[in-house]
Amino acid sequence: MASVEVEEAPGKLENAGKDEAEAEYHSHDFEWKDLKAEVESDPAFCYHLTPFHSPAENSSSPPQPSSEAWRSFHRRHASGKFFKERRYLLKEFPELTNSKACAKILEVGCGNGSTAVSILRSSGGITVFACDCSEDTLERANEVICNTKGIDTKDRFHPFLMDVSKATFPDWLFCNACKSSHGKAAEFYLDPSHHKIRKEHPDFLRENQCCVGGMDFITMIFTLSAIPFAIMPSTIQQCVSVLKPGGLLLFRDYGLYDMTMLRFLPHQRVGFREYMRSDGTLSYFFTLDTVRELFNAAGLIELELEYCCVKSVNRKKGKEMQRVWVHGKFQKPQS
């Protein structure tokens, strides 16, 4: 998976060089509507556009997320530079660096820490809570962050094991009593068989604290696309439930007609705009309308939503690549 010509996973940056990688902020190297017209007029891509019909034996349930598939993926790519520090996020989301000194951030699907490193480096007062479904990955993230020069991680980085598509957030993030004191608690619905309520009292909470009091920011960076579409609404609603009133949810993920989508073969379709890689991991490709509907349904207010359209070059292959991501900022109402 070192080559950009093979299927990639959320968070991977192309081998395009530092200058190209840092030129992606709100990029409009091309117009998405032009790419759309090009793709939809090419017969080779017609199978991406047709309605999806599940095989009869699988029609009763959508593909379920595989924690083991992601654990295996991260184990295979635990070394080397498969992931790069996401410094561009601080320019995409300047609110992170302009926030109050004691801001609390929840990173949903932290991977090996490529996002958390940049956030922690940006301010000495920010605290990051980071979850992932892979214990190996969390250990790697902690190792990367603790060994990064210039970052004091004491009491500032708190990783915890959780598959956000199957479990509920622990009460120590934002307990029901504190949610109610900030306004009506958000309701979310998941299959009760998936609930794994964590009742432990973390060491970083003071004796008189019942929870950390909710999040000022939540980042979902190439995470939502890895969850089955049918589960996305409840996953977003759960994130909203631990976000403070007025807090921001910062979103970046794959956009429709990104080159990754166009590489998938017909047999890899498992839903409309939804694909399964050969390693069992999922990828969904968003339109602006889909993102808008998902987050508005969770009660969030849209602040920014646009396509990031980036041209880069695979130097080894000498081939131009057209990347499409969706960039979004959403706010939880004050009441």
C-alpha positions as CSV (number, residue, x, y, z in Angstrom):
1,M,0.0,0.0,0.0
2,A,3.0,2.3,-0.3
3,S,2.1,3.1,-3.9
4,V,-0.6,5.6,-4.6
5,E,-1.9,3.2,-7.3
6,V,-3.1,0.7,-4.7
7,E,-6.1,1.1,-2.5
8,E,-5.5,3.6,0.3
9,A,-6.9,4.1,3.7
10,P,-8.3,7.2,5.4
11,G,-5.6,9.7,6.2
12,K,-3.0,8.7,3.6
13,L,-1.3,11.5,1.8
14,E,0.1,10.9,-1.6
15,N,3.9,10.9,-2.3
16,A,3.6,14.3,-3.7
17,G,6.3,16.1,-1.7
18,K,6.0,18.6,1.1
19,D,5.2,21.6,-0.9
20,E,2.3,19.8,-2.7
21,A,1.0,18.3,0.6
22,E,0.9,21.7,2.3
23,A,-0.9,23.4,-0.7
24,E,-4.2,21.6,0.0
25,Y,-6.0,24.2,2.1
26,H,-9.4,24.8,0.5
27,S,-7.9,23.9,-2.8
28,H,-9.7,24.5,-6.1
29,D,-7.2,23.2,-8.6
30,F,-10.2,22.2,-10.7
31,E,-14.0,22.5,-10.5
32,W,-15.8,19.5,-9.1
33,K,-18.7,19.9,-11.5
34,D,-16.2,19.6,-14.4
35,L,-14.9,16.3,-12.9
36,K,-18.5,15.1,-12.4
37,A,-19.3,15.7,-16.1
38,E,-16.1,13.9,-17.2
39,V,-16.8,10.9,-15.0
40,E,-20.5,10.6,-15.8
41,S,-19.8,10.8,-19.6
42,D,-17.2,8.0,-19.4
43,P,-18.7,4.5,-20.0
44,A,-15.8,2.9,-18.1
45,F,-17.2,4.4,-14.9
46,C,-20.9,3.7,-15.5
47,Y,-21.1,1.1,-12.7
48,H,-20.4,3.7,-10.1
49,L,-23.5,5.6,-11.1
50,T,-26.1,2.8,-11.2
51,P,-28.5,2.1,-8.3
52,F,-27.1,-0.6,-6.0
53,H,-29.0,-3.8,-5.5
54,S,-27.8,-6.1,-2.8
55,P,-27.7,-9.9,-3.3
56,A,-30.8,-11.5,-1.9
57,E,-29.0,-13.2,0.9
58,N,-27.4,-10.0,2.1
59,S,-30.3,-7.6,1.5
60,S,-31.5,-7.7,5.1
61,S,-28.5,-5.9,6.6
62,P,-25.8,-3.5,5.6
63,P,-22.2,-4.4,5.7
64,Q,-21.0,-4.1,9.3
65,P,-17.8,-2.3,10.2
66,S,-14.9,-4.6,11.0
67,S,-12.7,-3.5,13.9
68,E,-10.4,-6.4,13.2
69,A,-9.9,-5.3,9.6
70,W,-8.8,-1.9,10.8
71,R,-6.6,-3.4,13.5
72,S,-4.9,-5.6,10.9
73,F,-4.5,-2.6,8.6
74,H,-2.8,-0.5,11.2
75,R,-0.5,-3.4,12.2
76,R,0.6,-3.8,8.6
77,H,1.4,-0.1,8.4
78,A,2.7,0.6,11.9
79,S,6.2,1.6,10.7
80,G,7.5,3.8,8.0
81,K,5.9,7.0,6.7
82,F,2.6,5.7,5.5
83,F,0.9,8.5,7.5
84,K,2.3,12.0,7.7
85,E,1.6,14.7,10.3
86,R,-1.5,16.6,9.2
87,R,-0.2,20.1,9.6
88,Y,-2.6,21.3,7.0
89,L,-5.5,20.8,9.4
90,L,-4.5,23.8,11.4
91,K,-4.9,26.0,8.4
92,E,-8.1,24.2,7.3
93,F,-9.5,24.6,10.8
94,P,-7.8,27.8,12.4
95,E,-10.4,27.6,15.2
96,L,-8.2,24.9,16.8
97,T,-5.3,27.3,17.2
98,N,-7.4,30.3,18.0
99,S,-9.4,28.5,20.7
100,K,-9.3,29.2,24.4
101,A,-6.2,27.9,26.2
102,C,-8.1,25.1,28.0
103,A,-9.9,23.7,25.0
104,K,-10.8,20.1,25.0
105,I,-10.8,18.1,21.7
106,L,-12.2,14.7,20.9
107,E,-10.6,13.0,17.9
108,V,-12.8,10.2,16.6
109,G,-10.7,7.6,14.9
110,C,-7.3,8.9,15.8
111,G,-5.2,6.3,13.9
112,N,-1.5,6.6,14.8
113,G,-1.7,10.2,16.0
114,S,-1.0,12.2,12.8
115,T,-3.8,14.6,13.6
116,A,-3.3,14.8,17.4
117,V,0.4,15.7,17.0
118,S,-0.4,18.8,15.0
119,I,-3.2,19.9,17.4
120,L,-1.0,19.4,20.5
121,R,1.9,21.2,19.0
122,S,-0.3,24.2,18.2
123,S,-1.1,25.2,21.8
124,G,0.2,24.1,25.2
125,G,-3.2,24.4,26.7
126,I,-5.2,22.1,24.5
127,T,-6.1,18.6,25.7
128,V,-6.9,15.9,23.2
129,F,-9.0,12.8,24.0
130,A,-8.6,10.3,21.2
131,C,-10.4,7.0,20.5
132,D,-9.7,4.2,18.0
133,C,-10.9,0.6,17.6
134,S,-7.3,-0.7,17.6
135,E,-5.3,-1.1,20.9
136,D,-2.2,-1.5,18.8
137,T,-2.9,1.8,17.0
138,L,-3.5,3.6,20.3
139,E,-0.2,2.4,21.6
140,R,1.5,3.6,18.5
141,A,-0.2,7.0,18.7
142,N,0.9,7.4,22.3
143,E,4.5,6.4,21.3
144,V,4.6,8.8,18.4
145,I,3.2,11.7,20.4
146,C,5.4,11.2,23.5
147,N,8.5,11.0,21.3
148,T,7.7,14.1,19.3
149,K,10.1,16.9,20.2
150,G,8.5,20.2,21.3
151,I,5.3,18.6,22.7
152,D,4.6,18.4,26.5
153,T,2.0,15.6,26.7
154,K,1.6,15.5,30.5
155,D,-2.1,15.4,31.2
156,R,-2.8,16.6,27.6
157,F,-3.3,13.4,25.6
158,H,-5.8,10.7,26.6
159,P,-6.3,7.8,24.2
160,F,-9.0,5.3,24.9
161,L,-10.1,2.1,23.1
162,M,-13.5,2.3,21.4
163,D,-15.2,1.4,18.1
164,V,-17.4,4.4,17.6
165,S,-19.7,2.4,15.2
166,K,-20.6,-0.1,17.9
167,A,-20.1,1.4,21.4
168,T,-21.3,4.5,23.3
169,F,-18.8,7.1,24.5
170,P,-17.8,6.6,28.2
171,D,-19.7,8.8,30.7
172,W,-16.5,10.5,31.8
173,L,-16.5,12.6,28.6
174,F,-19.9,14.2,29.3
175,C,-22.2,12.6,31.9
176,N,-26.0,12.9,31.6
177,A,-26.3,15.3,34.5
178,C,-23.8,17.7,33.0
179,K,-25.4,17.4,29.5
180,S,-28.7,18.4,31.1
181,S,-27.2,21.4,32.9
182,H,-26.0,22.6,29.4
183,G,-29.4,22.2,27.9
184,K,-31.5,19.2,26.8
185,A,-29.3,16.1,26.4
186,A,-29.0,14.9,22.8
187,E,-30.7,11.6,22.1
188,F,-29.1,8.9,20.1
189,Y,-30.0,5.4,19.1
190,L,-27.9,2.3,18.7
191,D,-28.6,-1.4,19.0
192,P,-28.5,-2.1,22.8
193,S,-26.4,-5.2,22.1
194,H,-23.7,-2.9,21.0
195,H,-23.6,-0.7,24.1
196,K,-20.5,-1.0,26.2
197,I,-20.9,1.6,28.9
198,R,-17.6,2.3,30.6
199,K,-18.0,3.1,34.3
200,E,-14.4,3.5,35.3
201,H,-13.2,6.8,36.8
202,P,-10.1,7.8,34.9
203,D,-7.0,8.9,36.8
204,F,-7.0,12.3,35.1
205,L,-10.4,13.3,36.7
206,R,-10.2,15.0,40.1
207,E,-12.1,13.4,42.9
208,N,-14.9,16.0,42.7
209,Q,-15.3,15.6,38.9
210,C,-17.9,13.3,37.4
211,C,-16.7,14.0,33.9
212,V,-14.5,16.3,31.8
213,G,-17.5,18.4,31.0
214,G,-17.9,17.8,27.3
215,M,-15.9,18.7,24.3
216,D,-15.2,22.1,22.7
217,F,-14.3,20.5,19.4
218,I,-14.7,17.1,17.8
219,T,-12.7,16.1,14.8
220,M,-13.8,13.5,12.3
221,I,-11.0,13.3,9.8
222,F,-11.4,10.4,7.3
223,T,-13.4,8.5,9.9
224,L,-17.0,8.6,8.9
225,S,-16.4,7.1,5.5
226,A,-15.1,4.0,7.1
227,I,-18.5,3.4,8.8
228,P,-21.5,1.8,7.0
229,F,-23.8,4.5,5.7
230,A,-26.8,3.1,7.7
231,I,-24.9,3.6,11.0
232,M,-23.6,7.1,10.2
233,P,-26.7,9.0,11.6
234,S,-26.4,7.4,15.1
235,T,-22.6,7.8,15.1
236,I,-22.9,11.5,14.4
237,Q,-25.7,11.9,17.0
238,Q,-23.5,10.2,19.5
239,C,-20.7,12.7,18.8
240,V,-23.1,15.6,19.2
241,S,-24.1,14.2,22.6
242,V,-20.6,14.9,24.1
243,L,-20.1,18.3,22.3
244,K,-20.7,21.4,24.4
245,P,-23.4,23.8,23.2
246,G,-21.6,26.2,20.8
247,G,-18.9,23.6,20.2
248,L,-17.7,22.8,16.7
249,L,-17.5,19.5,14.8
250,L,-14.7,19.6,12.2
251,F,-15.1,17.2,9.3
252,R,-12.9,16.1,6.4
253,D,-13.5,13.0,4.3
254,Y,-13.6,11.5,0.8
255,G,-15.7,13.3,-1.8
256,L,-17.7,11.8,-4.7
257,Y,-15.5,11.0,-7.8
258,D,-12.2,11.1,-5.8
259,M,-9.7,9.0,-7.7
260,T,-9.8,6.4,-4.9
261,M,-13.5,5.8,-5.7
262,L,-12.8,5.5,-9.4
263,R,-10.3,2.7,-8.8
264,F,-12.8,0.4,-7.1
265,L,-14.0,-2.4,-9.3
266,P,-17.7,-3.4,-9.7
267,H,-17.5,-6.4,-7.3
268,Q,-16.2,-4.1,-4.5
269,R,-19.4,-2.1,-4.4
270,V,-21.4,-2.9,-1.2
271,G,-23.8,0.0,-1.4
272,F,-24.5,3.2,-3.2
273,R,-21.2,5.1,-3.2
274,E,-20.0,2.6,-0.7
275,Y,-17.1,0.1,-1.3
276,M,-15.2,-2.6,0.5
277,R,-11.4,-2.8,0.1
278,S,-9.7,-6.1,-0.3
279,D,-8.7,-6.0,3.3
280,G,-12.3,-5.8,4.5
281,T,-12.3,-2.0,5.4
282,L,-15.1,0.2,4.0
283,S,-15.1,3.5,2.2
284,Y,-18.0,5.8,1.4
285,F,-17.8,8.9,-0.9
286,F,-19.7,12.0,0.1
287,T,-21.6,14.7,-1.8
288,L,-22.1,18.0,-0.1
289,D,-25.9,17.3,0.1
290,T,-25.3,14.0,1.9
291,V,-23.0,15.6,4.4
292,R,-25.4,18.5,4.9
293,E,-28.4,16.2,5.5
294,L,-26.5,13.9,7.9
295,F,-25.2,16.7,10.1
296,N,-28.3,18.9,10.0
297,A,-30.4,15.8,11.0
298,A,-28.2,15.6,14.1
299,G,-29.1,19.2,15.0
300,L,-25.9,20.9,13.9
301,I,-25.7,24.3,12.2
302,E,-23.6,24.4,9.0
303,L,-20.8,27.0,9.0
304,E,-18.7,25.8,6.1
305,L,-19.2,23.0,3.5
306,E,-17.3,22.7,0.3
307,Y,-15.3,20.4,-2.0
308,C,-11.5,20.5,-1.8
309,C,-10.3,19.6,-5.3
310,V,-6.6,19.0,-5.5
311,K,-4.3,18.0,-8.4
312,S,-1.1,16.2,-7.5
313,V,1.4,14.1,-9.4
314,N,2.6,10.6,-8.7
315,R,6.2,11.2,-9.4
316,K,7.1,7.6,-9.8
317,K,4.3,7.0,-12.4
318,G,4.4,10.5,-13.9
319,K,0.6,10.5,-13.6
320,E,-1.7,13.3,-12.5
321,M,-4.2,12.6,-9.8
322,Q,-7.4,14.4,-9.1
323,R,-8.3,14.2,-5.4
324,V,-11.7,15.3,-4.0
325,W,-12.3,15.8,-0.3
326,V,-15.3,17.3,1.6
327,H,-14.4,20.0,4.1
328,G,-17.0,21.0,6.7
329,K,-17.5,22.9,9.9
330,F,-20.7,22.4,12.0
331,Q,-21.7,24.0,15.3
332,K,-23.9,22.7,18.1
333,P,-26.6,25.3,18.9
334,Q,-26.2,27.1,22.2
335,S,-29.6,25.9,23.5
